Amino acid sequence: MKTQKIKILLIDDEEEFISTLAERLELRGFLCKTAGDGQTGIQMIVNETFDIAILDLMMPGLNGLNTLRQIKEVNTDLPVILLTGHGSTKDGMEGMRIGAFDFLIKPLDIYALIDKIKLALDTTPEVKS
């Protein structure tokens, strides 16, 4: 799988975190777009095609679990990896029940995230390679 073709949507309200994460992923050959809230992310998924979404659970307004529910209504096949802070795995597990591929706990290990992205895309037959 060539990472140059993988288009990622990052949804997180922490502006500095999301821009740094996008930069780190782009340095490794991924294409990234960002959304600062769940509603914007959902609208981007309606208007564009993404290979995968990375979604923060703890956001003001439309939280991560509700955003995930709406993403799955718009595109059931889009793999979603959840990010949770505060050491809480409960919401991550709930997210997987709703349809997320997996979850990671912040602070993020970039290599663990890349491994999860590749695993999610390898196990999702609808994704173009």
Wavefront OBJ file of the C-alpha trace (Angstrom):
o trace
v 0.000 0.000 0.000
v 1.360 3.404 -0.975
v 0.721 6.043 1.666
v 0.743 8.801 -0.984
v -2.751 7.739 -1.994
v -4.242 7.676 1.513
v -6.479 10.688 2.162
v -7.146 11.297 5.843
v -9.691 13.559 7.506
v -8.590 14.681 10.975
v -11.400 15.944 13.229
v -10.303 17.553 16.493
v -11.056 20.856 18.239
v -7.460 21.268 19.492
v -6.079 23.427 16.683
v -2.390 23.083 17.566
v -2.656 19.302 17.997
v -4.507 18.733 14.724
v -2.193 20.944 12.648
v 0.885 19.236 14.122
v -0.608 15.784 13.514
v -1.492 16.688 9.910
v 2.039 17.963 9.351
v 3.599 14.813 10.828
v 1.397 12.556 8.686
v 2.021 14.598 5.535
v 5.787 14.300 6.108
v 5.203 10.542 5.909
v 3.366 10.782 2.580
v -0.289 10.972 3.639
v -2.755 13.569 2.350
v -4.550 15.292 5.231
v -7.480 17.637 5.622
v -8.633 18.941 8.978
v -11.910 19.910 10.628
v -12.077 21.751 13.945
v -15.452 20.310 14.974
v -17.726 17.372 14.289
v -20.276 19.228 12.175
v -17.571 20.543 9.819
v -16.068 17.055 9.584
v -19.421 15.508 8.677
v -19.986 18.150 5.990
v -16.534 17.431 4.544
v -17.364 13.703 4.373
v -20.600 14.548 2.538
v -18.701 16.690 0.000
v -15.424 14.769 -0.430
v -14.049 11.248 -0.483
v -11.684 10.188 2.286
v -9.968 6.851 2.861
v -10.132 7.161 6.649
v -11.129 9.578 9.415
v -9.312 10.201 12.693
v -11.798 11.560 15.219
v -11.276 13.034 18.692
v -13.909 11.951 21.198
v -13.735 14.961 23.528
v -15.019 17.974 21.610
v -17.398 20.766 22.619
v -20.747 20.875 20.857
v -21.164 17.724 18.821
v -18.980 15.249 20.728
v -16.988 12.444 19.130
v -19.524 9.656 19.689
v -22.364 11.682 18.160
v -20.085 12.733 15.301
v -19.222 9.062 14.731
v -22.908 8.130 14.608
v -23.534 10.776 11.949
v -20.423 9.807 9.952
v -21.687 6.223 9.843
v -25.075 7.471 8.564
v -23.337 9.366 5.752
v -20.711 6.725 4.884
v -20.990 3.356 6.620
v -17.809 2.069 4.943
v -15.494 4.883 6.053
v -13.050 3.527 8.645
v -12.827 5.769 11.716
v -10.084 5.696 14.327
v -11.017 7.440 17.560
v -8.661 9.448 19.745
v -9.389 9.698 23.425
v -7.562 11.595 26.091
v -7.940 11.462 29.826
v -6.915 7.780 29.856
v -10.542 6.795 29.259
v -11.085 3.612 27.308
v -14.830 3.462 28.069
v -15.788 5.938 25.333
v -13.341 4.285 22.939
v -15.006 0.927 23.499
v -18.441 2.525 23.025
v -17.182 4.065 19.782
v -16.096 0.666 18.500
v -19.558 -0.687 19.328
v -21.043 2.138 17.217
v -18.744 1.314 14.303
v -15.278 2.787 14.808
v -12.400 0.629 13.617
v -10.322 1.191 16.763
v -9.194 3.846 19.214
v -5.927 5.258 20.502
v -5.217 7.174 23.688
v -3.554 10.598 23.643
v -0.743 11.472 23.752
v -0.392 9.756 20.399
v 2.443 7.595 19.178
v 2.606 8.536 15.477
v 3.863 5.083 14.514
v 1.023 3.357 16.378
v -1.427 5.623 14.528
v 0.141 4.845 11.142
v -0.005 1.122 11.940
v -3.732 1.454 12.817
v -4.397 3.412 9.599
v -2.720 0.746 7.471
v -4.485 -2.043 9.332
v -7.883 -0.332 8.940
v -7.340 0.141 5.206
v -6.051 -3.394 4.711
v -9.201 -4.784 6.339
v -11.635 -2.491 4.495
v -12.242 -3.936 1.009
v -13.977 -0.811 -0.364
v -10.838 1.347 -0.042
v -8.889 1.981 -3.230
v -5.195 1.094 -3.061
l 1 2 3 4 5 6 7 8 9 10 11 12 13 14 15 16 17 18 19 20 21 22 23 24 25 26 27 28 29 30 31 32 33 34 35 36 37 38 39 40 41 42 43 44 45 46 47 48 49 50 51 52 53 54 55 56 57 58 59 60 61 62 63 64 65 66 67 68 69 70 71 72 73 74 75 76 77 78 79 80 81 82 83 84 85 86 87 88 89 90 91 92 93 94 95 96 97 98 99 100 101 102 103 104 105 106 107 108 109 110 111 112 113 114 115 116 117 118 119 120 121 122 123 124 125 126 127 128 129
